[in-house]
Amino acid sequence: MAPHPGTLHTAITSFPLTPTFGNRTSIKFARRGINVIKLYAGNPDLNAGAPGTAGNWKAFLDYCYNGGNKPVYVVMFSYTQGGVIAQGGTGLNIYIRQYDALVKSTIKHPAVFGYLVGNEIFVGVTQNPQFWTNFGTLINAAQGAGISQGQNPFLMTAINDEFTPQTSWPAIKLGEQSGKLRNLDSWCINIYRGAEFGGAGNSVFTQYLTLMNSFATPTRKPLILGEWGTPHTTRPIGIYGQSSR
């Protein structure tokens, strides 16, 4: 697995991993100074192959790494749903099998930055203790898959930006308080606050640090912006008759 770049200039992509389109796109990313991309699909059952081979992703990952010359690192991903994780049983076991195959297949490839386990899956399940138990089991399985290959995978999960001054980000708060996510390395927040990620008085970085320091044992998990941008409107929320600011 790749060493983590000191400064992340990320892009989010769901492009098909074909040799022509995917490789051409990665070149454009590199030329623009982007050095990390996040995938939105994976299908390990179809693509993983044997441990250490990188499966059907190999050609794409090779091209992204570019022999170490201005590489574009890749956050790997396999689709999950929070409700399925909370329910446990067969659905959870499928996810465990898929992440086991994904990590074992790709973790030794130098283009792999890490693994996203869950993207915006927490709505409706954050108050369910069984969800956190099962999600921790999935995280632990991904971590164990990497250890079995002699590597320690960098594991992330991404949440919606549901911050309020009263509750902060419930998924982060309840996830950390559950005690089940010790092998989760980083929280990602998908944030659309516009310029400066909220700016003075509404900085996601300040808010996240405050939350990390609020725990009985302060947490030092890094914050990664899984997605970011500008909201589709600058009008006050829910007041569509007002002019934009």
C-alpha positions in Angstrom: 0.0 0.0 0.0 1.3 3.5 -0.9 2.8 5.8 1.7 0.4 8.7 2.4 1.2 11.9 0.5 2.0 14.8 2.7 -0.6 17.0 1.1 -3.8 15.6 -0.4 -5.2 17.2 -3.5 -8.2 14.9 -4.0 -10.8 14.3 -6.7 -13.9 12.2 -6.6 -14.6 9.9 -9.5 -16.9 7.2 -10.7 -15.4 6.8 -14.1 -15.3 3.3 -15.6 -11.9 1.7 -15.2 -11.3 1.0 -18.9 -7.7 1.2 -20.1 -8.6 4.1 -22.4 -11.0 6.3 -20.5 -9.7 5.6 -17.0 -6.0 6.1 -17.9 -6.6 9.2 -19.9 -8.5 10.7 -17.0 -5.8 9.9 -14.5 -3.3 11.7 -16.7 -5.5 14.8 -16.6 -5.7 14.6 -12.8 -2.0 14.4 -12.4 -1.4 17.4 -14.7 -3.7 19.4 -12.4 -1.9 18.5 -9.3 -4.4 16.0 -8.0 -2.7 13.1 -6.3 -5.6 11.1 -4.7 -8.9 9.9 -6.2 -11.7 8.0 -4.6 -13.6 5.3 -6.5 -17.4 4.8 -6.1 -17.6 1.2 -7.2 -15.6 -1.9 -7.0 -17.5 -5.2 -7.2 -14.8 -7.4 -5.6 -16.8 -10.5 -6.5 -16.1 -9.7 -10.2 -12.8 -7.9 -10.0 -10.6 -8.9 -7.0 -8.8 -12.0 -8.3 -6.3 -13.7 -6.1 -4.5 -12.0 -3.2 -1.6 -9.8 -4.3 -2.7 -9.7 -8.0 -4.8 -6.5 -7.9 -7.2 -8.4 -10.1 -9.0 -6.5 -12.8 -7.9 -3.2 -11.3 -4.2 -3.8 -11.9 -3.8 -2.1 -15.3 -5.7 1.0 -14.0 -3.7 1.0 -10.7 -0.4 0.6 -12.6 -1.3 3.6 -14.8 -2.2 5.7 -11.8 1.0 4.9 -10.1 3.0 5.7 -13.2 6.2 4.1 -11.9 6.2 6.6 -9.0 6.4 9.6 -11.3 3.6 12.0 -10.2 1.5 9.1 -9.1 -2.3 9.4 -8.5 -3.1 7.4 -5.4 -6.4 5.5 -5.2 -9.0 5.1 -2.4 -10.6 1.7 -3.1 -14.3 1.1 -2.4 -17.0 -1.5 -2.3 -20.7 -0.7 -2.0 -22.5 -1.1 1.3 -25.7 -0.1 3.0 -26.1 0.9 6.6 -29.4 -1.0 7.0 -27.9 -4.2 5.7 -24.9 -3.9 8.1 -27.3 -3.2 11.0 -29.3 -6.3 10.2 -26.3 -8.6 10.2 -26.5 -12.1 9.0 -26.1 -13.0 5.3 -25.9 -9.4 4.0 -23.1 -8.5 6.5 -21.2 -11.6 5.7 -21.3 -10.8 2.0 -19.8 -7.4 2.7 -17.1 -9.0 4.9 -16.3 -11.4 2.1 -16.1 -8.6 -0.5 -13.8 -6.4 1.6 -11.6 -9.4 2.5 -11.1 -10.0 -1.2 -10.7 -6.4 -2.1 -8.0 -5.7 0.5 -6.1 -8.9 0.0 -6.1 -8.4 -3.8 -4.9 -4.7 -3.8 -3.1 -3.8 -0.6 0.4 -4.4 -1.9 -0.1 -2.3 -5.0 1.8 1.0 -4.5 -1.1 3.1 -6.0 -3.5 2.1 -3.2 -3.9 4.9 -0.6 -6.5 3.0 1.5 -10.0 1.8 1.7 -13.3 3.5 2.2 -15.8 1.3 4.1 -19.2 2.9 3.8 -20.1 6.2 2.0 -23.0 8.1 3.6 -24.5 4.9 5.1 -25.3 6.2 8.6 -28.7 7.9 8.2 -31.2 6.0 10.2 -28.7 3.6 11.9 -26.6 5.8 14.2 -28.8 5.3 17.2 -28.7 1.5 16.8 -26.0 -0.1 18.9 -26.1 -3.3 16.8 -25.1 -1.3 13.8 -21.9 -0.1 15.5 -21.1 -3.6 16.6 -21.6 -5.0 13.1 -19.8 -2.1 11.4 -16.9 -2.6 13.7 -16.8 -6.3 12.7 -16.6 -5.2 9.0 -13.8 -2.7 9.7 -11.9 -5.4 11.7 -12.3 -7.9 8.8 -10.9 -5.4 6.4 -8.0 -4.7 8.7 -7.4 -8.4 9.3 -7.3 -9.0 5.5 -4.5 -6.5 5.2 -2.6 -7.9 8.1 -2.8 -11.3 6.5 -0.8 -9.9 3.6 1.8 -8.2 5.8 0.3 -4.8 5.4 -1.8 -2.5 7.7 -4.6 -1.0 5.6 -5.6 2.7 6.0 -9.4 2.5 6.6 -11.8 5.3 6.3 -15.6 5.9 6.3 -17.5 8.9 4.9 -20.5 10.7 6.4 -22.9 13.4 5.4 -22.2 16.9 6.8 -24.9 16.8 9.4 -23.1 19.1 11.8 -25.1 21.2 14.3 -23.7 23.0 17.3 -25.9 20.9 19.6 -25.1 17.4 18.3 -21.9 17.9 16.2 -21.8 15.0 13.8 -23.9 12.2 15.4 -22.3 9.5 13.3 -18.8 10.4 14.4 -19.8 11.0 18.0 -21.8 7.8 18.5 -19.3 5.7 16.4 -16.4 6.7 18.6 -18.4 6.3 21.8 -19.4 2.8 20.8 -15.8 1.6 21.3 -16.2 -0.6 18.2 -14.1 1.4 15.7 -10.6 1.1 17.0 -9.3 -0.1 13.6 -11.0 2.8 11.8 -8.1 5.2 10.9 -9.9 8.3 9.6 -13.3 9.9 9.3 -14.2 11.5 6.0 -16.9 14.2 5.8 -18.7 15.0 2.5 -19.0 18.7 2.8 -20.6 21.4 0.6 -20.1 24.6 2.5 -18.6 26.6 -0.3 -15.4 28.7 0.0 -12.9 27.9 2.7 -15.0 24.8 3.8 -17.3 27.0 5.9 -14.8 29.8 6.8 -14.5 31.8 9.9 -17.1 30.9 12.5 -18.2 27.7 10.6 -14.9 25.9 9.9 -15.2 22.2 9.6 -11.6 21.8 10.8 -12.2 23.7 14.0 -15.5 21.9 14.7 -13.8 18.5 14.1 -10.9 19.3 16.4 -13.4 20.3 19.1 -15.3 17.1 18.7 -12.1 15.0 18.9 -11.0 16.8 22.0 -14.4 16.3 23.7 -14.1 12.6 24.1 -13.0 11.1 27.5 -9.9 10.0 25.7 -9.1 12.6 23.0 -9.1 11.0 19.6 -6.5 11.9 17.0 -8.1 10.3 13.9 -7.3 12.6 10.9 -10.1 14.4 9.1 -10.4 13.8 5.3 -12.8 15.7 3.1 -14.4 12.8 1.2 -16.3 15.2 -1.1 -16.5 19.0 -1.1 -17.8 21.8 -3.1 -20.3 24.7 -3.2 -24.1 24.1 -2.4 -26.4 24.4 -5.4 -27.9 27.6 -3.9 -26.8 30.4 -1.6 -30.4 31.1 -0.6 -31.3 30.5 3.1 -32.3 26.9 3.6 -36.0 26.4 2.8 -36.7 30.0 1.8 -36.8 29.8 -1.9 -38.4 33.3 -2.4 -35.4 35.1 -1.1 -32.6 36.4 -3.3 -29.3 34.7 -3.1 -26.6 36.3 -1.1 
